[in-house]
Amino acid sequence: MLKVPKNDLRIEEDPFILLGYGMNSYFKIMLQMMYMCILISLVAVPLMWTYSTGAGLTGYALYSLGSLQGATNYCT
């Protein structure tokens, strides 16, 4: 009985190996960028919700850029 070569087993696990290093690195970078965008969204959405409601400005939020009241000069 013949053994299956290790390279053939790797190709069965990941068929993109045949495309070369460039395509594999492209897919890895796209996956990393997708994870980064998800992480940024998870951080930014609560901040946008807090500042859109105008409520909850207590604690550290009082000293952030959203509550510097720069618009009061134009609104009064």
PDB file of N, H, CA, C and O in Angstrom:
ATOM      1  N   MET A   1       0.845  -1.181   0.000  1.00  0.00           N
ATOM      2  CA  MET A   1       0.000   0.000   0.000  1.00  0.00           C
ATOM      3  C   MET A   1       0.890   1.243   0.000  1.00  0.00           C
ATOM      4  O   MET A   1       1.864   1.316   0.748  1.00  0.00           O
ATOM      5  N   LEU A   2       0.550   2.208  -0.837  1.00  0.00           N
ATOM      6  H   LEU A   2      -0.241   2.149  -1.445  1.00  0.00           H
ATOM      7  CA  LEU A   2       1.335   3.431  -0.959  1.00  0.00           C
ATOM      8  C   LEU A   2       0.840   4.493   0.003  1.00  0.00           C
ATOM      9  O   LEU A   2      -0.359   4.622   0.253  1.00  0.00           O
ATOM     10  N   LYS A   3       1.793   5.256   0.541  1.00  0.00           N
ATOM     11  H   LYS A   3       2.766   5.151   0.338  1.00  0.00           H
ATOM     12  CA  LYS A   3       1.436   6.374   1.420  1.00  0.00           C
ATOM     13  C   LYS A   3       1.122   7.597   0.568  1.00  0.00           C
ATOM     14  O   LYS A   3       1.684   7.785  -0.510  1.00  0.00           O
ATOM     15  N   VAL A   4       0.213   8.422   1.076  1.00  0.00           N
ATOM     16  H   VAL A   4      -0.244   8.269   1.952  1.00  0.00           H
ATOM     17  CA  VAL A   4      -0.103   9.678   0.410  1.00  0.00           C
ATOM     18  C   VAL A   4       0.951  10.701   0.817  1.00  0.00           C
ATOM     19  O   VAL A   4       1.212  10.868   2.008  1.00  0.00           O
ATOM     20  N   PRO A   5       1.565  11.391  -0.147  1.00  0.00           N
ATOM     21  CA  PRO A   5       2.585  12.395   0.207  1.00  0.00           C
ATOM     22  C   PRO A   5       1.999  13.532   1.047  1.00  0.00           C
ATOM     23  O   PRO A   5       0.815  13.860   0.960  1.00  0.00           O
ATOM     24  N   LYS A   6       2.876  14.116   1.860  1.00  0.00           N
ATOM     25  H   LYS A   6       3.838  13.850   1.931  1.00  0.00           H
ATOM     26  CA  LYS A   6       2.438  15.202   2.754  1.00  0.00           C
ATOM     27  C   LYS A   6       1.925  16.410   1.972  1.00  0.00           C
ATOM     28  O   LYS A   6       0.997  17.088   2.414  1.00  0.00           O
ATOM     29  N   ASN A   7       2.527  16.681   0.812  1.00  0.00           N
ATOM     30  H   ASN A   7       3.281  16.130   0.454  1.00  0.00           H
ATOM     31  CA  ASN A   7       2.074  17.823   0.012  1.00  0.00           C
ATOM     32  C   ASN A   7       0.644  17.637  -0.466  1.00  0.00           C
ATOM     33  O   ASN A   7      -0.134  18.591  -0.492  1.00  0.00           O
ATOM     34  N   ASP A   8       0.296  16.422  -0.842  1.00  0.00           N
ATOM     35  H   ASP A   8       0.928  15.647  -0.821  1.00  0.00           H
ATOM     36  CA  ASP A   8      -1.080  16.164  -1.284  1.00  0.00           C
ATOM     37  C   ASP A   8      -2.070  16.317  -0.130  1.00  0.00           C
ATOM     38  O   ASP A   8      -3.197  16.772  -0.329  1.00  0.00           O
ATOM     39  N   LEU A   9      -1.649  15.939   1.068  1.00  0.00           N
ATOM     40  H   LEU A   9      -0.734  15.570   1.229  1.00  0.00           H
ATOM     41  CA  LEU A   9      -2.525  16.111   2.232  1.00  0.00           C
ATOM     42  C   LEU A   9      -2.734  17.597   2.526  1.00  0.00           C
ATOM     43  O   LEU A   9      -3.841  18.005   2.878  1.00  0.00           O
ATOM     44  N   ARG A  10      -1.681  18.413   2.387  1.00  0.00           N
ATOM     45  H   ARG A  10      -0.781  18.082   2.102  1.00  0.00           H
ATOM     46  CA  ARG A  10      -1.814  19.857   2.619  1.00  0.00           C
ATOM     47  C   ARG A  10      -2.744  20.486   1.592  1.00  0.00           C
ATOM     48  O   ARG A  10      -3.515  21.386   1.924  1.00  0.00           O
ATOM     49  N   ILE A  11      -2.677  20.020   0.348  1.00  0.00           N
ATOM     50  H   ILE A  11      -2.050  19.289   0.079  1.00  0.00           H
ATOM     51  CA  ILE A  11      -3.543  20.561  -0.703  1.00  0.00           C
ATOM     52  C   ILE A  11      -4.997  20.202  -0.433  1.00  0.00           C
ATOM     53  O   ILE A  11      -5.891  20.998  -0.722  1.00  0.00           O
ATOM     54  N   GLU A  12      -5.246  19.024   0.112  1.00  0.00           N
ATOM     55  H   GLU A  12      -4.519  18.378   0.346  1.00  0.00           H
ATOM     56  CA  GLU A  12      -6.622  18.656   0.455  1.00  0.00           C
ATOM     57  C   GLU A  12      -7.162  19.513   1.585  1.00  0.00           C
ATOM     58  O   GLU A  12      -8.349  19.840   1.593  1.00  0.00           O
ATOM     59  N   GLU A  13      -6.307  19.890   2.552  1.00  0.00           N
ATOM     60  H   GLU A  13      -5.343  19.625   2.545  1.00  0.00           H
ATOM     61  CA  GLU A  13      -6.734  20.727   3.661  1.00  0.00           C
ATOM     62  C   GLU A  13      -6.972  22.167   3.217  1.00  0.00           C
ATOM     63  O   GLU A  13      -7.957  22.791   3.611  1.00  0.00           O
ATOM     64  N   ASP A  14      -6.062  22.691   2.390  1.00  0.00           N
ATOM     65  H   ASP A  14      -5.262  22.184   2.070  1.00  0.00           H
ATOM     66  CA  ASP A  14      -6.157  24.077   1.935  1.00  0.00           C
ATOM     67  C   ASP A  14      -5.889  24.128   0.428  1.00  0.00           C
ATOM     68  O   ASP A  14      -4.729  24.137   0.014  1.00  0.00           O
ATOM     69  N   PRO A  15      -6.937  24.162  -0.394  1.00  0.00           N
ATOM     70  CA  PRO A  15      -6.725  24.127  -1.849  1.00  0.00           C
ATOM     71  C   PRO A  15      -6.090  25.405  -2.397  1.00  0.00           C
ATOM     72  O   PRO A  15      -5.636  25.402  -3.542  1.00  0.00           O
ATOM     73  N   PHE A  16      -6.038  26.487  -1.635  1.00  0.00           N
ATOM     74  H   PHE A  16      -6.406  26.490  -0.705  1.00  0.00           H
ATOM     75  CA  PHE A  16      -5.447  27.732  -2.110  1.00  0.00           C
ATOM     76  C   PHE A  16      -3.924  27.687  -2.130  1.00  0.00           C
ATOM     77  O   PHE A  16      -3.288  28.615  -2.628  1.00  0.00           O
ATOM     78  N   ILE A  17      -3.330  26.623  -1.596  1.00  0.00           N
ATOM     79  H   ILE A  17      -3.847  25.869  -1.191  1.00  0.00           H
ATOM     80  CA  ILE A  17      -1.875  26.490  -1.636  1.00  0.00           C
ATOM     81  C   ILE A  17      -1.391  26.443  -3.080  1.00  0.00           C
ATOM     82  O   ILE A  17      -0.295  26.913  -3.384  1.00  0.00           O
ATOM     83  N   LEU A  18      -2.189  25.887  -3.956  1.00  0.00           N
ATOM     84  H   LEU A  18      -3.079  25.506  -3.710  1.00  0.00           H
ATOM     85  CA  LEU A  18      -1.804  25.799  -5.366  1.00  0.00           C
ATOM     86  C   LEU A  18      -1.689  27.176  -6.019  1.00  0.00           C
ATOM     87  O   LEU A  18      -0.994  27.318  -7.025  1.00  0.00           O
ATOM     88  N   LEU A  19      -2.355  28.189  -5.472  1.00  0.00           N
ATOM     89  H   LEU A  19      -2.920  28.073  -4.655  1.00  0.00           H
ATOM     90  CA  LEU A  19      -2.335  29.522  -6.066  1.00  0.00           C
ATOM     91  C   LEU A  19      -1.063  30.298  -5.765  1.00  0.00           C
ATOM     92  O   LEU A  19      -0.763  31.281  -6.444  1.00  0.00           O
ATOM     93  N   GLY A  20      -0.316  29.874  -4.763  1.00  0.00           N
ATOM     94  H   GLY A  20      -0.560  29.075  -4.212  1.00  0.00           H
ATOM     95  CA  GLY A  20       0.945  30.532  -4.453  1.00  0.00           C
ATOM     96  C   GLY A  20       0.861  31.418  -3.228  1.00  0.00           C
ATOM     97  O   GLY A  20      -0.195  31.578  -2.617  1.00  0.00           O
ATOM     98  N   TYR A  21       2.022  31.995  -2.884  1.00  0.00           N
ATOM     99  H   TYR A  21       2.880  31.865  -3.381  1.00  0.00           H
ATOM    100  CA  TYR A  21       2.138  32.800  -1.666  1.00  0.00           C
ATOM    101  C   TYR A  21       1.324  34.091  -1.752  1.00  0.00           C
ATOM    102  O   TYR A  21       0.730  34.506  -0.756  1.00  0.00           O
ATOM    103  N   GLY A  22       1.286  34.725  -2.905  1.00  0.00           N
ATOM    104  H   GLY A  22       1.768  34.388  -3.714  1.00  0.00           H
ATOM    105  CA  GLY A  22       0.602  36.015  -3.033  1.00  0.00           C
ATOM    106  C   GLY A  22      -0.871  35.929  -2.706  1.00  0.00           C
ATOM    107  O   GLY A  22      -1.390  36.771  -1.973  1.00  0.00           O
ATOM    108  N   MET A  23      -1.552  34.932  -3.231  1.00  0.00           N
ATOM    109  H   MET A  23      -1.130  34.248  -3.826  1.00  0.00           H
ATOM    110  CA  MET A  23      -2.987  34.798  -2.961  1.00  0.00           C
ATOM    111  C   MET A  23      -3.241  34.426  -1.508  1.00  0.00           C
ATOM    112  O   MET A  23      -4.194  34.913  -0.899  1.00  0.00           O
ATOM    113  N   ASN A  24      -2.400  33.570  -0.953  1.00  0.00           N
ATOM    114  H   ASN A  24      -1.626  33.174  -1.448  1.00  0.00           H
ATOM    115  CA  ASN A  24      -2.588  33.190   0.445  1.00  0.00           C
ATOM    116  C   ASN A  24      -2.362  34.375   1.372  1.00  0.00           C
ATOM    117  O   ASN A  24      -3.105  34.550   2.338  1.00  0.00           O
ATOM    118  N   SER A  25      -1.355  35.188   1.098  1.00  0.00           N
ATOM    119  H   SER A  25      -0.751  35.046   0.313  1.00  0.00           H
ATOM    120  CA  SER A  25      -1.122  36.356   1.948  1.00  0.00           C
ATOM    121  C   SER A  25      -2.246  37.378   1.770  1.00  0.00           C
ATOM    122  O   SER A  25      -2.611  38.063   2.725  1.00  0.00           O
ATOM    123  N   TYR A  26      -2.800  37.489   0.554  1.00  0.00           N
ATOM    124  H   TYR A  26      -2.503  36.932  -0.222  1.00  0.00           H
ATOM    125  CA  TYR A  26      -3.924  38.391   0.316  1.00  0.00           C
ATOM    126  C   TYR A  26      -5.120  37.988   1.170  1.00  0.00           C
ATOM    127  O   TYR A  26      -5.748  38.841   1.798  1.00  0.00           O
ATOM    128  N   PHE A  27      -5.437  36.702   1.199  1.00  0.00           N
ATOM    129  H   PHE A  27      -4.926  36.010   0.689  1.00  0.00           H
ATOM    130  CA  PHE A  27      -6.569  36.240   2.005  1.00  0.00           C
ATOM    131  C   PHE A  27      -6.321  36.452   3.490  1.00  0.00           C
ATOM    132  O   PHE A  27      -7.244  36.792   4.229  1.00  0.00           O
ATOM    133  N   LYS A  28      -5.086  36.254   3.933  1.00  0.00           N
ATOM    134  H   LYS A  28      -4.336  35.977   3.333  1.00  0.00           H
ATOM    135  CA  LYS A  28      -4.772  36.476   5.350  1.00  0.00           C
ATOM    136  C   LYS A  28      -4.917  37.951   5.724  1.00  0.00           C
ATOM    137  O   LYS A  28      -5.445  38.275   6.787  1.00  0.00           O
ATOM    138  N   ILE A  29      -4.453  38.835   4.856  1.00  0.00           N
ATOM    139  H   ILE A  29      -4.024  38.571   3.992  1.00  0.00           H
ATOM    140  CA  ILE A  29      -4.559  40.271   5.129  1.00  0.00           C
ATOM    141  C   ILE A  29      -6.025  40.702   5.137  1.00  0.00           C
ATOM    142  O   ILE A  29      -6.428  41.499   5.984  1.00  0.00           O
ATOM    143  N   MET A  30      -6.824  40.185   4.203  1.00  0.00           N
ATOM    144  H   MET A  30      -6.496  39.538   3.515  1.00  0.00           H
ATOM    145  CA  MET A  30      -8.246  40.531   4.179  1.00  0.00           C
ATOM    146  C   MET A  30      -8.945  40.059   5.450  1.00  0.00           C
ATOM    147  O   MET A  30      -9.807  40.759   5.981  1.00  0.00           O
ATOM    148  N   LEU A  31      -8.583  38.886   5.935  1.00  0.00           N
ATOM    149  H   LEU A  31      -7.882  38.318   5.504  1.00  0.00           H
ATOM    150  CA  LEU A  31      -9.171  38.374   7.173  1.00  0.00           C
ATOM    151  C   LEU A  31      -8.765  39.242   8.367  1.00  0.00           C
ATOM    152  O   LEU A  31      -9.591  39.527   9.234  1.00  0.00           O
ATOM    153  N   GLN A  32      -7.509  39.658   8.414  1.00  0.00           N
ATOM    154  H   GLN A  32      -6.838  39.426   7.709  1.00  0.00           H
ATOM    155  CA  GLN A  32      -7.051  40.517   9.504  1.00  0.00           C
ATOM    156  C   GLN A  32      -7.734  41.881   9.456  1.00  0.00           C
ATOM    157  O   GLN A  32      -8.079  42.439  10.497  1.00  0.00           O
ATOM    158  N   MET A  33      -7.929  42.416   8.260  1.00  0.00           N
ATOM    159  H   MET A  33      -7.649  41.962   7.414  1.00  0.00           H
ATOM    160  CA  MET A  33      -8.614  43.705   8.145  1.00  0.00           C
ATOM    161  C   MET A  33     -10.079  43.592   8.545  1.00  0.00           C
ATOM    162  O   MET A  33     -10.636  44.528   9.119  1.00  0.00           O
ATOM    163  N   MET A  34     -10.708  42.461   8.249  1.00  0.00           N
ATOM    164  H   MET A  34     -10.255  41.701   7.783  1.00  0.00           H
ATOM    165  CA  MET A  34     -12.086  42.254   8.662  1.00  0.00           C
ATOM    166  C   MET A  34     -12.190  42.219  10.189  1.00  0.00           C
ATOM    167  O   MET A  34     -13.091  42.824  10.770  1.00  0.00           O
ATOM    168  N   TYR A  35     -11.260  41.505  10.832  1.00  0.00           N
ATOM    169  H   TYR A  35     -10.529  41.014  10.359  1.00  0.00           H
ATOM    170  CA  TYR A  35     -11.256  41.461  12.300  1.00  0.00           C
ATOM    171  C   TYR A  35     -11.007  42.848  12.887  1.00  0.00           C
ATOM    172  O   TYR A  35     -11.614  43.210  13.895  1.00  0.00           O
ATOM    173  N   MET A  36     -10.124  43.624  12.271  1.00  0.00           N
ATOM    174  H   MET A  36      -9.631  43.330  11.453  1.00  0.00           H
ATOM    175  CA  MET A  36      -9.833  44.959  12.765  1.00  0.00           C
ATOM    176  C   MET A  36     -11.060  45.867  12.651  1.00  0.00           C
ATOM    177  O   MET A  36     -11.345  46.638  13.567  1.00  0.00           O
ATOM    178  N   CYS A  37     -11.783  45.781  11.540  1.00  0.00           N
ATOM    179  H   CYS A  37     -11.551  45.155  10.795  1.00  0.00           H
ATOM    180  CA  CYS A  37     -12.987  46.606  11.373  1.00  0.00           C
ATOM    181  C   CYS A  37     -14.071  46.215  12.368  1.00  0.00           C
ATOM    182  O   CYS A  37     -14.792  47.076  12.873  1.00  0.00           O
ATOM    183  N   ILE A  38     -14.190  44.933  12.650  1.00  0.00           N
ATOM    184  H   ILE A  38     -13.604  44.233  12.240  1.00  0.00           H
ATOM    185  CA  ILE A  38     -15.168  44.487  13.649  1.00  0.00           C
ATOM    186  C   ILE A  38     -14.790  45.027  15.023  1.00  0.00           C
ATOM    187  O   ILE A  38     -15.657  45.481  15.771  1.00  0.00           O
ATOM    188  N   LEU A  39     -13.515  44.982  15.359  1.00  0.00           N
ATOM    189  H   LEU A  39     -12.812  44.613  14.752  1.00  0.00           H
ATOM    190  CA  LEU A  39     -13.060  45.495  16.656  1.00  0.00           C
ATOM    191  C   LEU A  39     -13.291  46.996  16.769  1.00  0.00           C
ATOM    192  O   LEU A  39     -13.752  47.474  17.805  1.00  0.00           O
ATOM    193  N   ILE A  40     -12.977  47.738  15.721  1.00  0.00           N
ATOM    194  H   ILE A  40     -12.602  47.349  14.879  1.00  0.00           H
ATOM    195  CA  ILE A  40     -13.193  49.184  15.739  1.00  0.00           C
ATOM    196  C   ILE A  40     -14.678  49.500  15.857  1.00  0.00           C
ATOM    197  O   ILE A  40     -15.059  50.438  16.558  1.00  0.00           O
ATOM    198  N   SER A  41     -15.521  48.722  15.176  1.00  0.00           N
ATOM    199  H   SER A  41     -15.212  47.960  14.607  1.00  0.00           H
ATOM    200  CA  SER A  41     -16.964  48.940  15.265  1.00  0.00           C
ATOM    201  C   SER A  41     -17.483  48.669  16.667  1.00  0.00           C
ATOM    202  O   SER A  41     -18.336  49.399  17.171  1.00  0.00           O
ATOM    203  N   LEU A  42     -16.968  47.619  17.300  1.00  0.00           N
ATOM    204  H   LEU A  42     -16.275  47.026  16.891  1.00  0.00           H
ATOM    205  CA  LEU A  42     -17.409  47.303  18.661  1.00  0.00           C
ATOM    206  C   LEU A  42     -17.034  48.412  19.641  1.00  0.00           C
ATOM    207  O   LEU A  42     -17.738  48.629  20.627  1.00  0.00           O
ATOM    208  N   VAL A  43     -15.942  49.106  19.381  1.00  0.00           N
ATOM    209  H   VAL A  43     -15.371  48.929  18.580  1.00  0.00           H
ATOM    210  CA  VAL A  43     -15.536  50.204  20.254  1.00  0.00           C
ATOM    211  C   VAL A  43     -16.300  51.481  19.913  1.00  0.00           C
ATOM    212  O   VAL A  43     -16.680  52.229  20.814  1.00  0.00           O
ATOM    213  N   ALA A  44     -16.530  51.741  18.623  1.00  0.00           N
ATOM    214  H   ALA A  44     -16.221  51.134  17.891  1.00  0.00           H
ATOM    215  CA  ALA A  44     -17.091  53.025  18.200  1.00  0.00           C
ATOM    216  C   ALA A  44     -18.604  53.112  18.361  1.00  0.00           C
ATOM    217  O   ALA A  44     -19.119  54.193  18.644  1.00  0.00           O
ATOM    218  N   VAL A  45     -19.328  52.018  18.193  1.00  0.00           N
ATOM    219  H   VAL A  45     -18.909  51.139  17.963  1.00  0.00           H
ATOM    220  CA  VAL A  45     -20.793  52.083  18.244  1.00  0.00           C
ATOM    221  C   VAL A  45     -21.302  52.533  19.616  1.00  0.00           C
ATOM    222  O   VAL A  45     -22.184  53.391  19.663  1.00  0.00           O
ATOM    223  N   PRO A  46     -20.792  51.999  20.739  1.00  0.00           N
ATOM    224  CA  PRO A  46     -21.260  52.526  22.032  1.00  0.00           C
ATOM    225  C   PRO A  46     -20.935  54.003  22.233  1.00  0.00           C
ATOM    226  O   PRO A  46     -21.716  54.737  22.840  1.00  0.00           O
ATOM    227  N   LEU A  47     -19.771  54.444  21.720  1.00  0.00           N
ATOM    228  H   LEU A  47     -19.137  53.848  21.228  1.00  0.00           H
ATOM    229  CA  LEU A  47     -19.439  55.857  21.842  1.00  0.00           C
ATOM    230  C   LEU A  47     -20.398  56.724  21.040  1.00  0.00           C
ATOM    231  O   LEU A  47     -20.851  57.762  21.524  1.00  0.00           O
ATOM    232  N   MET A  48     -20.710  56.308  19.824  1.00  0.00           N
ATOM    233  H   MET A  48     -20.342  55.465  19.432  1.00  0.00           H
ATOM    234  CA  MET A  48     -21.651  57.080  19.006  1.00  0.00           C
ATOM    235  C   MET A  48     -23.027  57.109  19.643  1.00  0.00           C
ATOM    236  O   MET A  48     -23.705  58.135  19.598  1.00  0.00           O
ATOM    237  N   TRP A  49     -23.454  55.998  20.238  1.00  0.00           N
ATOM    238  H   TRP A  49     -22.903  55.164  20.275  1.00  0.00           H
ATOM    239  CA  TRP A  49     -24.767  55.963  20.879  1.00  0.00           C
ATOM    240  C   TRP A  49     -24.784  56.886  22.097  1.00  0.00           C
ATOM    241  O   TRP A  49     -25.767  57.594  22.318  1.00  0.00           O
ATOM    242  N   THR A  50     -23.718  56.888  22.885  1.00  0.00           N
ATOM    243  H   THR A  50     -22.920  56.313  22.706  1.00  0.00           H
ATOM    244  CA  THR A  50     -23.664  57.734  24.079  1.00  0.00           C
ATOM    245  C   THR A  50     -23.754  59.202  23.707  1.00  0.00           C
ATOM    246  O   THR A  50     -24.493  59.953  24.343  1.00  0.00           O
ATOM    247  N   TYR A  51     -23.017  59.627  22.691  1.00  0.00           N
ATOM    248  H   TYR A  51     -22.417  59.017  22.174  1.00  0.00           H
ATOM    249  CA  TYR A  51     -23.009  61.035  22.326  1.00  0.00           C
ATOM    250  C   TYR A  51     -24.225  61.438  21.501  1.00  0.00           C
ATOM    251  O   TYR A  51     -24.540  62.626  21.423  1.00  0.00           O
ATOM    252  N   SER A  52     -24.912  60.487  20.886  1.00  0.00           N
ATOM    253  H   SER A  52     -24.656  59.522  20.949  1.00  0.00           H
ATOM    254  CA  SER A  52     -26.120  60.840  20.138  1.00  0.00           C
ATOM    255  C   SER A  52     -27.293  61.082  21.071  1.00  0.00           C
ATOM    256  O   SER A  52     -28.167  61.892  20.765  1.00  0.00           O
ATOM    257  N   THR A  53     -27.326  60.394  22.204  1.00  0.00           N
ATOM    258  H   THR A  53     -26.616  59.736  22.453  1.00  0.00           H
ATOM    259  CA  THR A  53     -28.426  60.595  23.141  1.00  0.00           C
ATOM    260  C   THR A  53     -28.237  61.851  23.978  1.00  0.00           C
ATOM    261  O   THR A  53     -29.214  62.422  24.462  1.00  0.00           O
ATOM    262  N   GLY A  54     -27.007  62.286  24.155  1.00  0.00           N
ATOM    263  H   GLY A  54     -26.213  61.822  23.762  1.00  0.00           H
ATOM    264  CA  GLY A  54     -26.748  63.468  24.969  1.00  0.00           C
ATOM    265  C   GLY A  54     -26.828  63.188  26.449  1.00  0.00           C
ATOM    266  O   GLY A  54     -26.594  64.081  27.264  1.00  0.00           O
ATOM    267  N   ALA A  55     -27.151  61.979  26.805  1.00  0.00           N
ATOM    268  H   ALA A  55     -27.340  61.253  26.143  1.00  0.00           H
ATOM    269  CA  ALA A  55     -27.257  61.600  28.210  1.00  0.00           C
ATOM    270  C   ALA A  55     -26.024  60.790  28.594  1.00  0.00           C
ATOM    271  O   ALA A  55     -25.242  60.369  27.742  1.00  0.00           O
ATOM    272  N   GLY A  56     -25.881  60.595  29.833  1.00  0.00           N
ATOM    273  H   GLY A  56     -26.516  60.937  30.526  1.00  0.00           H
ATOM    274  CA  GLY A  56     -24.794  59.774  30.324  1.00  0.00           C
ATOM    275  C   GLY A  56     -23.462  60.479  30.371  1.00  0.00           C
ATOM    276  O   GLY A  56     -22.422  59.821  30.408  1.00  0.00           O
ATOM    277  N   LEU A  57     -23.462  61.793  30.372  1.00  0.00           N
ATOM    278  H   LEU A  57     -24.306  62.328  30.342  1.00  0.00           H
ATOM    279  CA  LEU A  57     -22.202  62.523  30.434  1.00  0.00           C
ATOM    280  C   LEU A  57     -21.797  62.704  31.888  1.00  0.00           C
ATOM    281  O   LEU A  57     -21.880  63.799  32.443  1.00  0.00           O
ATOM    282  N   THR A  58     -21.366  61.632  32.478  1.00  0.00           N
ATOM    283  H   THR A  58     -21.299  60.742  32.027  1.00  0.00           H
ATOM    284  CA  THR A  58     -20.882  61.656  33.856  1.00  0.00           C
ATOM    285  C   THR A  58     -19.529  60.969  33.879  1.00  0.00           C
ATOM    286  O   THR A  58     -19.173  60.244  32.949  1.00  0.00           O
ATOM    287  N   GLY A  59     -18.801  61.195  34.913  1.00  0.00           N
ATOM    288  H   GLY A  59     -19.090  61.783  35.668  1.00  0.00           H
ATOM    289  CA  GLY A  59     -17.502  60.535  35.044  1.00  0.00           C
ATOM    290  C   GLY A  59     -16.511  61.072  34.041  1.00  0.00           C
ATOM    291  O   GLY A  59     -16.355  62.284  33.897  1.00  0.00           O
ATOM    292  N   TYR A  60     -15.841  60.170  33.348  1.00  0.00           N
ATOM    293  H   TYR A  60     -15.968  59.185  33.465  1.00  0.00           H
ATOM    294  CA  TYR A  60     -14.823  60.563  32.378  1.00  0.00           C
ATOM    295  C   TYR A  60     -15.413  61.206  31.136  1.00  0.00           C
ATOM    296  O   TYR A  60     -14.706  61.933  30.438  1.00  0.00           O
ATOM    297  N   ALA A  61     -16.673  60.966  30.838  1.00  0.00           N
ATOM    298  H   ALA A  61     -17.246  60.376  31.406  1.00  0.00           H
ATOM    299  CA  ALA A  61     -17.290  61.547  29.649  1.00  0.00           C
ATOM    300  C   ALA A  61     -17.401  63.065  29.752  1.00  0.00           C
ATOM    301  O   ALA A  61     -17.491  63.738  28.725  1.00  0.00           O
ATOM    302  N   LEU A  62     -17.399  63.617  30.954  1.00  0.00           N
ATOM    303  H   LEU A  62     -17.326  63.070  31.788  1.00  0.00           H
ATOM    304  CA  LEU A  62     -17.460  65.072  31.118  1.00  0.00           C
ATOM    305  C   LEU A  62     -16.228  65.761  30.562  1.00  0.00           C
ATOM    306  O   LEU A  62     -16.288  66.929  30.176  1.00  0.00           O
ATOM    307  N   TYR A  63     -15.107  65.044  30.518  1.00  0.00           N
ATOM    308  H   TYR A  63     -15.059  64.096  30.831  1.00  0.00           H
ATOM    309  CA  TYR A  63     -13.848  65.643  30.097  1.00  0.00           C
ATOM    310  C   TYR A  63     -13.441  65.236  28.681  1.00  0.00           C
ATOM    311  O   TYR A  63     -12.288  65.421  28.294  1.00  0.00           O
ATOM    312  N   SER A  64     -14.359  64.693  27.921  1.00  0.00           N
ATOM    313  H   SER A  64     -15.296  64.543  28.236  1.00  0.00           H
ATOM    314  CA  SER A  64     -14.030  64.256  26.569  1.00  0.00           C
ATOM    315  C   SER A  64     -14.328  65.362  25.563  1.00  0.00           C
ATOM    316  O   SER A  64     -14.866  66.408  25.926  1.00  0.00           O
ATOM    317  N   LEU A  65     -13.981  65.133  24.312  1.00  0.00           N
ATOM    318  H   LEU A  65     -13.544  64.283  24.017  1.00  0.00           H
ATOM    319  CA  LEU A  65     -14.191  66.129  23.268  1.00  0.00           C
ATOM    320  C   LEU A  65     -15.669  66.391  23.003  1.00  0.00           C
ATOM    321  O   LEU A  65     -16.027  67.469  22.529  1.00  0.00           O
ATOM    322  N   GLY A  66     -16.518  65.438  23.295  1.00  0.00           N
ATOM    323  H   GLY A  66     -16.227  64.562  23.680  1.00  0.00           H
ATOM    324  CA  GLY A  66     -17.943  65.613  23.018  1.00  0.00           C
ATOM    325  C   GLY A  66     -18.623  66.618  23.921  1.00  0.00           C
ATOM    326  O   GLY A  66     -19.685  67.134  23.573  1.00  0.00           O
ATOM    327  N   SER A  67     -18.038  66.911  25.074  1.00  0.00           N
ATOM    328  H   SER A  67     -17.175  66.492  25.356  1.00  0.00           H
ATOM    329  CA  SER A  67     -18.696  67.830  26.007  1.00  0.00           C
ATOM    330  C   SER A  67     -17.905  69.115  26.211  1.00  0.00           C
ATOM    331  O   SER A  67     -18.048  69.750  27.256  1.00  0.00           O
ATOM    332  N   LEU A  68     -17.084  69.520  25.260  1.00  0.00           N
ATOM    333  H   LEU A  68     -16.968  69.005  24.411  1.00  0.00           H
ATOM    334  CA  LEU A  68     -16.325  70.755  25.402  1.00  0.00           C
ATOM    335  C   LEU A  68     -17.170  71.985  25.093  1.00  0.00           C
ATOM    336  O   LEU A  68     -16.721  73.110  25.311  1.00  0.00           O
ATOM    337  N   GLN A  69     -18.362  71.792  24.600  1.00  0.00           N
ATOM    338  H   GLN A  69     -18.727  70.878  24.423  1.00  0.00           H
ATOM    339  CA  GLN A  69     -19.348  72.841  24.333  1.00  0.00           C
ATOM    340  C   GLN A  69     -18.808  73.880  23.370  1.00  0.00           C
ATOM    341  O   GLN A  69     -18.993  75.080  23.571  1.00  0.00           O
ATOM    342  N   GLY A  70     -18.139  73.418  22.321  1.00  0.00           N
ATOM    343  H   GLY A  70     -17.988  72.443  22.157  1.00  0.00           H
ATOM    344  CA  GLY A  70     -17.625  74.315  21.307  1.00  0.00           C
ATOM    345  C   GLY A  70     -18.742  74.895  20.435  1.00  0.00           C
ATOM    346  O   GLY A  70     -18.545  75.933  19.804  1.00  0.00           O
ATOM    347  N   ALA A  71     -19.895  74.254  20.388  1.00  0.00           N
ATOM    348  H   ALA A  71     -20.055  73.411  20.901  1.00  0.00           H
ATOM    349  CA  ALA A  71     -20.991  74.723  19.550  1.00  0.00           C
ATOM    350  C   ALA A  71     -21.816  75.810  20.221  1.00  0.00           C
ATOM    351  O   ALA A  71     -22.664  76.411  19.563  1.00  0.00           O
ATOM    352  N   THR A  72     -21.605  76.083  21.488  1.00  0.00           N
ATOM    353  H   THR A  72     -20.915  75.594  22.022  1.00  0.00           H
ATOM    354  CA  THR A  72     -22.415  77.091  22.177  1.00  0.00           C
ATOM    355  C   THR A  72     -22.137  78.486  21.642  1.00  0.00           C
ATOM    356  O   THR A  72     -23.011  79.349  21.723  1.00  0.00           O
ATOM    357  N   ASN A  73     -20.959  78.738  21.101  1.00  0.00           N
ATOM    358  H   ASN A  73     -20.249  78.038  21.034  1.00  0.00           H
ATOM    359  CA  ASN A  73     -20.650  80.046  20.533  1.00  0.00           C
ATOM    360  C   ASN A  73     -21.528  80.336  19.310  1.00  0.00           C
ATOM    361  O   ASN A  73     -21.929  81.477  19.082  1.00  0.00           O
ATOM    362  N   TYR A  74     -21.811  79.328  18.556  1.00  0.00           N
ATOM    363  H   TYR A  74     -21.486  78.401  18.742  1.00  0.00           H
ATOM    364  CA  TYR A  74     -22.598  79.490  17.341  1.00  0.00           C
ATOM    365  C   TYR A  74     -24.093  79.412  17.614  1.00  0.00           C
ATOM    366  O   TYR A  74     -24.886  79.978  16.861  1.00  0.00           O
ATOM    367  N   CYS A  75     -24.484  78.732  18.658  1.00  0.00           N
ATOM    368  H   CYS A  75     -23.840  78.272  19.269  1.00  0.00           H
ATOM    369  CA  CYS A  75     -25.893  78.513  18.921  1.00  0.00           C
ATOM    370  C   CYS A  75     -26.547  79.626  19.731  1.00  0.00           C
ATOM    371  O   CYS A  75     -27.769  79.773  19.689  1.00  0.00           O
ATOM    372  N   THR A  76     -25.767  80.411  20.464  1.00  0.00           N
ATOM    373  H   THR A  76     -24.775  80.292  20.498  1.00  0.00           H
ATOM    374  CA  THR A  76     -26.377  81.427  21.323  1.00  0.00           C
ATOM    375  C   THR A  76     -26.668  82.713  20.579  1.00  0.00           C
ATOM    376  O   THR A  76     -27.183  83.664  21.167  1.00  0.00           O
TER     377      THR A  76
END
